Every structure is written in structure tokens, then in C-alpha cells.
Amino acid sequence: MKSTLGVCYYPEHWPEEWWAEDARRMREIGLTWVRIGEFAWSRMEPEPGRIDLGWLDRAIAALGKAGLKVVLGTPTATPPRWMLTRHPDMLARDREGRERGFGSRRHYCFSHRGYREDCAGIVSVLAERYGRNPHVQAWQTDNEYACHDTVLSYSDAARSAFRDWLAQKYQSPQALNRAWGNVFWSMDYASFDEIGLPNLTVTEPNPAHVMDFRRFASDEVVSFNRLQTDIIRKYSDRPIAHNYMGRITEFDHFATGADLDIASWDSYPIGFLSDRLEASSEHKRRYLRQGDPDFQAFHHDLYRAVGARRTGGPVAEGRWWVMEQQPGPVNWAPFNPAPLPGMARLWAWEAFAHGAEAVCYFRWRQAPFAQEQMHAGLLRPDSAPAPAYAEAAQVASEIEALGELAPVRAPVALVFDYESAWAWDTQPQGRDFDYFRLAFAAYRALRRLGLSVDMLPPDATDLSDYRLVLAPGVATLSQALRGALQTVGGEVILGPRTNAKTSDFAIPTTPLPPAIPGLDCTVALVESLPPDVAEPLVKGGAIRHWLERLEGAAEVVEATASGQPVLMRAGKVLYLGGWPDDEAFARIIADRCAALGVATESLPEGLRLRDTAGLRFAINYGPEPVTYAGRTIGAADVAWWPR
Ligand code: GAL
């Protein structure tokens, strides 16, 4: 597939006379896509029922005439002020019960039925009008579900929808009481109408109650999104995307993915490094103007898997985009440095190497007004080119020279499970036990060894194509995955905390980790460790954060210096009873790969590799040149060659 570039544009922000010239310049630097519309509800429907789309017709025509393809966003992330007059109770409520007020965005509660009806209304109007417009070549639903902490709402609408959800699931309050263990602390309910939301309790609420609320809240996002995709598909056969985010686990993206043709995400590497990543201050200084070398790749691989959900095809071939790409300093992180020269190009090539169909820079022109006036664009507010403008043009001409890229299955895979993120958030047991952090540590170890990685959903059924599969921290192993463990082509490493909970969020009363046939290894005790404590391993590196006491007759592969088993193995399945630090994780994986005949190497600091079917890409996130495979790759540079 040929890679493409695009940009996010807000025609409603600029005089109409500028649109044609903006479009011409977009084409001139080689852009293909322009995403518009996603926040423009107050201009599409200035008063309830008064639709005004003349300006949007003309904007789409101007962009299309220049040769651009439009991605049209539904505007449901920004309900206009009049919506509140219609539905005063549509605002989400935070955990403290406070309304999330009007005056920014995403102030709606996913469960409010009246708001959903009005969303269906505006989406129908747009889909009917533009569903067959030749210039509208893709759709985006809403904008960044979960952004600004908006999945969990403690509103009246959420409470009544939650009660219905529970009644559907359990059928009787007695069944719910049994599943949750409500005999504990006299928490039994006599009716579903008695059940509240799990906030404002005196001390912690029942974790089973919280888990069901998390599942419910995720289902609400899925059904809200499906409401829109069902309508769009009635009028349009163009692909539908949503723009997901970095390190957001509040809803199950594999579930929304089933209703979307394309998974896309919004990549702000420098912002993420400063506000969304645990790392030493030395690491954050080194990558200050580049972003973390693994964070973007992790999401590229994750969303490629999400993008495979609708067709059910191989995860390596999922359809995905970067819908928003950082072009320069952002406005929202604690500190907002500028990218090193070359990074706006590097990030795009890294995405293409991971299989992105398109990368769209956010935004065309820096807005001189309102919340994001300090956020860079491809153009400055005075319309002069900002630094990323020339880099985007360079990428576009390199795409022309390079031609198509084809995806290839990776030799190793990592299971990623949103429910596990909720589980360990609900019951971390140690303050710093965070599921994303654990999965990311495993991913980083794989990537530092030069491996390309596929991500797998937790219900993957066939692992036969992979030499090594990691499933750390998957709280409840699905039946599908248990079956799939038997099919693995090489080996699987489970743990820590894998299969440590039943689906009712209780500890299984069979020995842990249960139901892993043939693995004679049980977890006799678990402990969490404060961040400054390390349990050294015999072979080097250490266990941090989490340590399990393993018993059984399985072969001991790794042990602590004090002789406690940490990695045990029976046949193809290994169980890891702790959270290895970077050194230990890399060694454990390198040893398994060596045993399985998978080549690994120790890469220069900051360099990462990614293979497509025909090419090897080498991506240098470091601030100085590196030498690799006989080539010098400059700071913030990317190179590729046939493999
Ligand atoms: C994204 C969002 C955009 C814009 C951008 C700024 O999260 O989708 O609308 O706010 O961040 O970096």
C-alpha cells in the first residue's frame, strides 16, 4: 500500500477567501488527506433544528477541487451551548459528583439518552448529505473518546443505565450478590434499583462492583460509537475511523474496533514523554525533543491490531492511521519543547514502517485564538511555514520515490488486554502496579533486542505463527487464549499476575495460575515492593514492584539471588513470577529467543528497527548519529534498505 500524508484543518476558523489557497498549498507540499468538521457543531446547527451546511458544502468543494480527499468528522465531542438548555442533565459528573461544565469540550455523559438522540440526528444529517460526496473519502466518529478523563461518569443517567446493564447481566440481585461476594460487610442488595455507582463510599467500594462499572462504561463508549457507525453505513460506503489516544485504557478499543474500518490515533511524542511516561530524568532529558523511542511504536502496533478487528484478518495487516501527528511544540504538557529538526519526518516514517496508511499532521495553521493558540501547526499564525512544513514536503516526495510498503508478520507477539488495565487499576495491591506500564516494559525489552512486534487481543485463538508470545498481567485468561496456548509455534511467557482473578473478580480457589495444562507451578504468595527495592536475580538484573513465591515441580529457569524461583517452565509454557527490570526482561527474552532460533541483537541506544515485507527501517531517536550495519544514521534520522 502506498503511504499518504494529510493534515487537520478547521475551515470554520478562517475566512472563506483563504480556503482555496490553503488547499492549493496543501497539495503543493504533497498532502492527500484533510480532516475537517469534528468540532464544528455550533456552526453546523446554530440553533436546535436549524441546519446550516452551506459553508461546509463550499469548504468540501474547495478542498476537493484542489485534489484533496476529505475525512469528515462527526461533531459530537463538542455539543453546543443550546444542547444544555435542551438537556440540562446531559453533563458528565466526576468521581466527586461534580458536573463537568460547559466551556471546553467532551462535557457529555455517554449514557444520556436525549444526548444520544441528538447525536444520531446530526450524524444522520451529515451522512445523508455527504455519504456519497465524491470528495468525502473517509469518516471519523466523534473525537478522542476518553480524552480529559471522560469515560467514567457518575451522573444520574449513568446510574440508571448501569442498573439496567447489571439486571441484564445477572438477571437477579441474588446472582449479583453471589458474584460480587456481597455477604462481605453486609453489602447484599434486594433489588437492582438499590445499587449505586461505586463513588463516594466511605472506604473503597467492592472491587467487583468497580469492575462491572468499568465494563459497563466501556460498553457505553462502544454503543455510542456504534450508534454513529450504523447511521453512517446506511448512507456511505467510505471507511470509518475513530482517533484513539496514547496510553488510554478506559475503554476496550478492540470492542470499538469491531465497528470501525480503520483504527487511528493521535501521536504527540514530546508531550507524551513529559506527561505520560515513567522514566528517569536522564532519559527524559535525552529524548526531550524526540519523544520516547518505544512509546509511539507501541501504539502503532497496538492500533494495527485494533484495526484488524472488523475484518478479523491477521493483526499484522490491520488498517490504521495516525490521524493527528505532532508538528512542533504542543500547548498541553507541563513543558513544551520543540522537536529536533528531522523529527516531524522521522515520526511519519516510523508510522509507515509499522504499516500506517496515512499520517495527518495536526493542524494546518496555528490558531491565534482560544485554548490551543500556543500549539504549533504546519503554518505559523501569520501563514508563513513553520519548521514541520518542509519536513512534511520532504516525506511526501520520499513516499513518491519509495513506492508501496507491504506489511509482514512479526516473529514475536505481546497480548494486550484492556480489562486487565481496569483490574489492576481497581486492585493494584502495590501503588505502582500499572498494567500499561508492565505491558510497555515487555514491549520495550522486545524492541531493544531489534525485534518487530505484533500485538494480540486477549481472545486471540491462534498463536501458531509466533515464535514467542508474552502475556504479562492478563488478569483472567479467556477460554480462547487458554486454547491458543496449545497452538503456539514456539513458547509463551505468562505472568506476573496472569490468570490471578476469575471473571467475577475473585481469587480462583484452585491453585494459581490455574487451568494452564501441564504447568506444575503454583503461586503460593504474592508481594508488592516499594520502588526503591530490588530483588537481584542470579543471572543479572532484578525483580521490582512485584514478586510471587512460586512452587511446583516445573523446571526453574530463573531464580533470585536468595534462591527463590522466578521463571518456571513446562514444555512451551513459562510462568514469570515477578516484574523484571529492563536488564532482566531483555536477558530473559534474549535467552528464550536464542533457544527458539529467533535472532536478536543489542541495538545502539536510541536506535530501533522495524521490518516490512521488503525493507528494514532503522529509526534513530537519539540526539547523536549512530553506526549500524555499516551505515551512519544521523540524529533524528531514519534509514531503510532491502532486507
Ligand atoms: C488532541 C485533540 C486535538 C487537539 C490536540 C492538541 O488530543 O484531538 O483536537 O486538541 O490534541 O495536541
Residues whose N, C-alpha, C, O or C-beta is under 5 A from the ligand:
A	BS01	GAL	E144 D266 V330
